[in-house]
Amino acid sequence: MTSKEQIRIFYTIKGKDIILLHAFKKKTQKTPAKEIKTAVSRLDTT
């Protein structure tokens, strides 16, 4: 990863726990729908 690359991380907090739902390398300004769907799907299972 170079200094110009960015990572987007989706997480949630439950009580004292931080739960990582999904992370991906950001390539465009807009977050792709498939990345959001992945995070929401994992949120539904926590």
PDB file of N, CA, C and O in Angstrom, chain B, residues numbered from 101:
ATOM      1  N   MET B 101       0.843  -1.177   0.000  1.00  0.00           N
ATOM      2  CA  MET B 101       0.000   0.000   0.000  1.00  0.00           C
ATOM      3  C   MET B 101       0.891   1.243   0.000  1.00  0.00           C
ATOM      4  O   MET B 101       1.810   1.356   0.812  1.00  0.00           O
ATOM      5  N   THR B 102       0.614   2.169  -0.911  1.00  0.00           N
ATOM      6  CA  THR B 102       1.379   3.411  -0.957  1.00  0.00           C
ATOM      7  C   THR B 102       0.710   4.463  -0.086  1.00  0.00           C
ATOM      8  O   THR B 102      -0.404   4.258   0.397  1.00  0.00           O
ATOM      9  N   SER B 103       1.381   5.579   0.113  1.00  0.00           N
ATOM     10  CA  SER B 103       0.833   6.636   0.972  1.00  0.00           C
ATOM     11  C   SER B 103      -0.404   7.295   0.368  1.00  0.00           C
ATOM     12  O   SER B 103      -1.158   7.954   1.083  1.00  0.00           O
ATOM     13  N   LYS B 104      -0.625   7.128  -0.941  1.00  0.00           N
ATOM     14  CA  LYS B 104      -1.788   7.746  -1.586  1.00  0.00           C
ATOM     15  C   LYS B 104      -3.015   6.846  -1.574  1.00  0.00           C
ATOM     16  O   LYS B 104      -4.118   7.305  -1.869  1.00  0.00           O
ATOM     17  N   GLU B 105      -2.841   5.579  -1.238  1.00  0.00           N
ATOM     18  CA  GLU B 105      -3.975   4.657  -1.190  1.00  0.00           C
ATOM     19  C   GLU B 105      -4.742   4.853   0.116  1.00  0.00           C
ATOM     20  O   GLU B 105      -4.168   5.188   1.152  1.00  0.00           O
ATOM     21  N   GLN B 106      -6.048   4.635   0.038  1.00  0.00           N
ATOM     22  CA  GLN B 106      -6.883   4.787   1.228  1.00  0.00           C
ATOM     23  C   GLN B 106      -7.708   3.533   1.447  1.00  0.00           C
ATOM     24  O   GLN B 106      -8.074   2.834   0.502  1.00  0.00           O
ATOM     25  N   ILE B 107      -7.990   3.268   2.704  1.00  0.00           N
ATOM     26  CA  ILE B 107      -8.794   2.120   3.098  1.00  0.00           C
ATOM     27  C   ILE B 107     -10.082   2.642   3.725  1.00  0.00           C
ATOM     28  O   ILE B 107     -10.062   3.601   4.497  1.00  0.00           O
ATOM     29  N   ARG B 108     -11.189   2.010   3.392  1.00  0.00           N
ATOM     30  CA  ARG B 108     -12.483   2.348   4.006  1.00  0.00           C
ATOM     31  C   ARG B 108     -12.842   1.188   4.922  1.00  0.00           C
ATOM     32  O   ARG B 108     -12.763   0.027   4.520  1.00  0.00           O
ATOM     33  N   ILE B 109     -13.237   1.500   6.154  1.00  0.00           N
ATOM     34  CA  ILE B 109     -13.565   0.472   7.139  1.00  0.00           C
ATOM     35  C   ILE B 109     -14.973   0.706   7.674  1.00  0.00           C
ATOM     36  O   ILE B 109     -15.325   1.817   8.071  1.00  0.00           O
ATOM     37  N   PHE B 110     -15.767  -0.353   7.679  1.00  0.00           N
ATOM     38  CA  PHE B 110     -17.098  -0.315   8.282  1.00  0.00           C
ATOM     39  C   PHE B 110     -17.005  -1.062   9.608  1.00  0.00           C
ATOM     40  O   PHE B 110     -16.477  -2.173   9.666  1.00  0.00           O
ATOM     41  N   TYR B 111     -17.518  -0.452  10.667  1.00  0.00           N
ATOM     42  CA  TYR B 111     -17.499  -1.103  11.969  1.00  0.00           C
ATOM     43  C   TYR B 111     -18.728  -0.691  12.766  1.00  0.00           C
ATOM     44  O   TYR B 111     -19.429   0.259  12.417  1.00  0.00           O
ATOM     45  N   THR B 112     -18.970  -1.425  13.839  1.00  0.00           N
ATOM     46  CA  THR B 112     -20.054  -1.082  14.757  1.00  0.00           C
ATOM     47  C   THR B 112     -19.533  -1.253  16.174  1.00  0.00           C
ATOM     48  O   THR B 112     -18.547  -1.951  16.407  1.00  0.00           O
ATOM     49  N   ILE B 113     -20.199  -0.616  17.105  1.00  0.00           N
ATOM     50  CA  ILE B 113     -19.830  -0.734  18.511  1.00  0.00           C
ATOM     51  C   ILE B 113     -21.006  -1.348  19.255  1.00  0.00           C
ATOM     52  O   ILE B 113     -22.133  -0.858  19.180  1.00  0.00           O
ATOM     53  N   LYS B 114     -20.728  -2.419  19.970  1.00  0.00           N
ATOM     54  CA  LYS B 114     -21.738  -3.072  20.812  1.00  0.00           C
ATOM     55  C   LYS B 114     -21.166  -3.157  22.218  1.00  0.00           C
ATOM     56  O   LYS B 114     -20.217  -3.897  22.478  1.00  0.00           O
ATOM     57  N   GLY B 115     -21.760  -2.390  23.112  1.00  0.00           N
ATOM     58  CA  GLY B 115     -21.232  -2.354  24.478  1.00  0.00           C
ATOM     59  C   GLY B 115     -19.821  -1.806  24.459  1.00  0.00           C
ATOM     60  O   GLY B 115     -19.589  -0.686  24.003  1.00  0.00           O
ATOM     61  N   LYS B 116     -18.876  -2.595  24.956  1.00  0.00           N
ATOM     62  CA  LYS B 116     -17.466  -2.183  24.972  1.00  0.00           C
ATOM     63  C   LYS B 116     -16.682  -2.760  23.796  1.00  0.00           C
ATOM     64  O   LYS B 116     -15.472  -2.559  23.692  1.00  0.00           O
ATOM     65  N   ASP B 117     -17.372  -3.478  22.912  1.00  0.00           N
ATOM     66  CA  ASP B 117     -16.713  -4.140  21.782  1.00  0.00           C
ATOM     67  C   ASP B 117     -16.819  -3.321  20.502  1.00  0.00           C
ATOM     68  O   ASP B 117     -17.861  -2.732  20.214  1.00  0.00           O
ATOM     69  N   ILE B 118     -15.744  -3.290  19.747  1.00  0.00           N
ATOM     70  CA  ILE B 118     -15.739  -2.716  18.403  1.00  0.00           C
ATOM     71  C   ILE B 118     -15.690  -3.901  17.447  1.00  0.00           C
ATOM     72  O   ILE B 118     -14.770  -4.717  17.506  1.00  0.00           O
ATOM     73  N   ILE B 119     -16.681  -3.992  16.570  1.00  0.00           N
ATOM     74  CA  ILE B 119     -16.785  -5.135  15.660  1.00  0.00           C
ATOM     75  C   ILE B 119     -16.513  -4.670  14.236  1.00  0.00           C
ATOM     76  O   ILE B 119     -17.254  -3.851  13.691  1.00  0.00           O
ATOM     77  N   LEU B 120     -15.448  -5.194  13.635  1.00  0.00           N
ATOM     78  CA  LEU B 120     -15.102  -4.883  12.255  1.00  0.00           C
ATOM     79  C   LEU B 120     -16.030  -5.657  11.329  1.00  0.00           C
ATOM     80  O   LEU B 120     -16.079  -6.886  11.376  1.00  0.00           O
ATOM     81  N   LEU B 121     -16.765  -4.937  10.489  1.00  0.00           N
ATOM     82  CA  LEU B 121     -17.710  -5.572   9.577  1.00  0.00           C
ATOM     83  C   LEU B 121     -17.093  -5.831   8.212  1.00  0.00           C
ATOM     84  O   LEU B 121     -17.290  -6.896   7.627  1.00  0.00           O
ATOM     85  N   HIS B 122     -16.339  -4.846   7.701  1.00  0.00           N
ATOM     86  CA  HIS B 122     -15.809  -4.966   6.344  1.00  0.00           C
ATOM     87  C   HIS B 122     -14.775  -3.865   6.115  1.00  0.00           C
ATOM     88  O   HIS B 122     -14.900  -2.765   6.655  1.00  0.00           O
ATOM     89  N   ALA B 123     -13.770  -4.161   5.325  1.00  0.00           N
ATOM     90  CA  ALA B 123     -12.765  -3.170   4.938  1.00  0.00           C
ATOM     91  C   ALA B 123     -12.392  -3.409   3.479  1.00  0.00           C
ATOM     92  O   ALA B 123     -12.355  -4.549   3.016  1.00  0.00           O
ATOM     93  N   PHE B 124     -12.118  -2.324   2.760  1.00  0.00           N
ATOM     94  CA  PHE B 124     -11.713  -2.448   1.365  1.00  0.00           C
ATOM     95  C   PHE B 124     -10.861  -1.252   0.965  1.00  0.00           C
ATOM     96  O   PHE B 124     -10.895  -0.201   1.605  1.00  0.00           O
ATOM     97  N   LYS B 125     -10.100  -1.435  -0.105  1.00  0.00           N
ATOM     98  CA  LYS B 125      -9.252  -0.368  -0.624  1.00  0.00           C
ATOM     99  C   LYS B 125     -10.107   0.584  -1.450  1.00  0.00           C
ATOM    100  O   LYS B 125     -10.787   0.168  -2.388  1.00  0.00           O
ATOM    101  N   LYS B 126     -10.068   1.845  -1.100  1.00  0.00           N
ATOM    102  CA  LYS B 126     -10.879   2.860  -1.770  1.00  0.00           C
ATOM    103  C   LYS B 126     -10.259   3.197  -3.127  1.00  0.00           C
ATOM    104  O   LYS B 126      -9.080   3.537  -3.221  1.00  0.00           O
ATOM    105  N   LYS B 127     -11.085   3.095  -4.181  1.00  0.00           N
ATOM    106  CA  LYS B 127     -10.597   3.389  -5.530  1.00  0.00           C
ATOM    107  C   LYS B 127     -11.294   4.593  -6.141  1.00  0.00           C
ATOM    108  O   LYS B 127     -10.745   5.248  -7.027  1.00  0.00           O
ATOM    109  N   THR B 128     -12.510   4.890  -5.670  1.00  0.00           N
ATOM    110  CA  THR B 128     -13.276   6.026  -6.185  1.00  0.00           C
ATOM    111  C   THR B 128     -13.841   6.818  -5.010  1.00  0.00           C
ATOM    112  O   THR B 128     -13.785   6.370  -3.865  1.00  0.00           O
ATOM    113  N   GLN B 129     -14.378   7.982  -5.299  1.00  0.00           N
ATOM    114  CA  GLN B 129     -14.967   8.829  -4.269  1.00  0.00           C
ATOM    115  C   GLN B 129     -16.204   8.175  -3.650  1.00  0.00           C
ATOM    116  O   GLN B 129     -16.423   8.254  -2.441  1.00  0.00           O
ATOM    117  N   LYS B 130     -17.006   7.531  -4.495  1.00  0.00           N
ATOM    118  CA  LYS B 130     -18.257   6.926  -4.045  1.00  0.00           C
ATOM    119  C   LYS B 130     -18.017   5.492  -3.572  1.00  0.00           C
ATOM    120  O   LYS B 130     -17.265   4.739  -4.190  1.00  0.00           O
ATOM    121  N   THR B 131     -18.666   5.132  -2.472  1.00  0.00           N
ATOM    122  CA  THR B 131     -18.565   3.769  -1.965  1.00  0.00           C
ATOM    123  C   THR B 131     -19.448   2.851  -2.811  1.00  0.00           C
ATOM    124  O   THR B 131     -20.651   3.089  -2.924  1.00  0.00           O
ATOM    125  N   PRO B 132     -18.867   1.803  -3.407  1.00  0.00           N
ATOM    126  CA  PRO B 132     -19.655   0.891  -4.236  1.00  0.00           C
ATOM    127  C   PRO B 132     -20.761   0.197  -3.438  1.00  0.00           C
ATOM    128  O   PRO B 132     -20.571  -0.151  -2.272  1.00  0.00           O
ATOM    129  N   ALA B 133     -21.899   0.002  -4.068  1.00  0.00           N
ATOM    130  CA  ALA B 133     -23.058  -0.623  -3.421  1.00  0.00           C
ATOM    131  C   ALA B 133     -22.726  -2.013  -2.888  1.00  0.00           C
ATOM    132  O   ALA B 133     -23.224  -2.400  -1.831  1.00  0.00           O
ATOM    133  N   LYS B 134     -21.896  -2.766  -3.600  1.00  0.00           N
ATOM    134  CA  LYS B 134     -21.566  -4.128  -3.146  1.00  0.00           C
ATOM    135  C   LYS B 134     -20.799  -4.104  -1.826  1.00  0.00           C
ATOM    136  O   LYS B 134     -20.950  -5.012  -1.008  1.00  0.00           O
ATOM    137  N   GLU B 135     -19.982  -3.080  -1.610  1.00  0.00           N
ATOM    138  CA  GLU B 135     -19.232  -2.960  -0.352  1.00  0.00           C
ATOM    139  C   GLU B 135     -20.184  -2.630   0.798  1.00  0.00           C
ATOM    140  O   GLU B 135     -20.026  -3.146   1.905  1.00  0.00           O
ATOM    141  N   ILE B 136     -21.160  -1.781   0.540  1.00  0.00           N
ATOM    142  CA  ILE B 136     -22.162  -1.434   1.552  1.00  0.00           C
ATOM    143  C   ILE B 136     -23.014  -2.659   1.875  1.00  0.00           C
ATOM    144  O   ILE B 136     -23.305  -2.929   3.040  1.00  0.00           O
ATOM    145  N   LYS B 137     -23.414  -3.399   0.837  1.00  0.00           N
ATOM    146  CA  LYS B 137     -24.228  -4.604   1.046  1.00  0.00           C
ATOM    147  C   LYS B 137     -23.488  -5.625   1.904  1.00  0.00           C
ATOM    148  O   LYS B 137     -24.086  -6.261   2.772  1.00  0.00           O
ATOM    149  N   THR B 138     -22.197  -5.780   1.664  1.00  0.00           N
ATOM    150  CA  THR B 138     -21.401  -6.722   2.452  1.00  0.00           C
ATOM    151  C   THR B 138     -21.407  -6.321   3.921  1.00  0.00           C
ATOM    152  O   THR B 138     -21.623  -7.163   4.793  1.00  0.00           O
ATOM    153  N   ALA B 139     -21.173  -5.045   4.201  1.00  0.00           N
ATOM    154  CA  ALA B 139     -21.143  -4.565   5.583  1.00  0.00           C
ATOM    155  C   ALA B 139     -22.507  -4.716   6.253  1.00  0.00           C
ATOM    156  O   ALA B 139     -22.589  -5.162   7.397  1.00  0.00           O
ATOM    157  N   VAL B 140     -23.570  -4.349   5.553  1.00  0.00           N
ATOM    158  CA  VAL B 140     -24.923  -4.442   6.122  1.00  0.00           C
ATOM    159  C   VAL B 140     -25.292  -5.900   6.391  1.00  0.00           C
ATOM    160  O   VAL B 140     -25.900  -6.213   7.415  1.00  0.00           O
ATOM    161  N   SER B 141     -24.927  -6.776   5.480  1.00  0.00           N
ATOM    162  CA  SER B 141     -25.205  -8.200   5.656  1.00  0.00           C
ATOM    163  C   SER B 141     -24.508  -8.734   6.908  1.00  0.00           C
ATOM    164  O   SER B 141     -25.094  -9.513   7.660  1.00  0.00           O
ATOM    165  N   ARG B 142     -23.281  -8.326   7.128  1.00  0.00           N
ATOM    166  CA  ARG B 142     -22.542  -8.772   8.312  1.00  0.00           C
ATOM    167  C   ARG B 142     -23.099  -8.132   9.578  1.00  0.00           C
ATOM    168  O   ARG B 142     -23.090  -8.749  10.643  1.00  0.00           O
ATOM    169  N   LEU B 143     -23.580  -6.908   9.467  1.00  0.00           N
ATOM    170  CA  LEU B 143     -24.198  -6.244  10.613  1.00  0.00           C
ATOM    171  C   LEU B 143     -25.445  -7.007  11.046  1.00  0.00           C
ATOM    172  O   LEU B 143     -25.713  -7.149  12.239  1.00  0.00           O
ATOM    173  N   ASP B 144     -26.197  -7.492  10.077  1.00  0.00           N
ATOM    174  CA  ASP B 144     -27.420  -8.241  10.372  1.00  0.00           C
ATOM    175  C   ASP B 144     -27.139  -9.549  11.108  1.00  0.00           C
ATOM    176  O   ASP B 144     -28.018 -10.067  11.797  1.00  0.00           O
ATOM    177  N   THR B 145     -25.929 -10.087  10.974  1.00  0.00           N
ATOM    178  CA  THR B 145     -25.598 -11.360  11.621  1.00  0.00           C
ATOM    179  C   THR B 145     -24.927 -11.180  12.979  1.00  0.00           C
ATOM    180  O   THR B 145     -24.652 -12.165  13.663  1.00  0.00           O
ATOM    181  N   THR B 146     -24.658  -9.930  13.381  1.00  0.00           N
ATOM    182  CA  THR B 146     -23.999  -9.712  14.685  1.00  0.00           C
ATOM    183  C   THR B 146     -25.003  -9.543  15.790  1.00  0.00           C
ATOM    184  O   THR B 146     -24.623  -9.352  16.945  1.00  0.00           O
TER     185      THR B 146
END
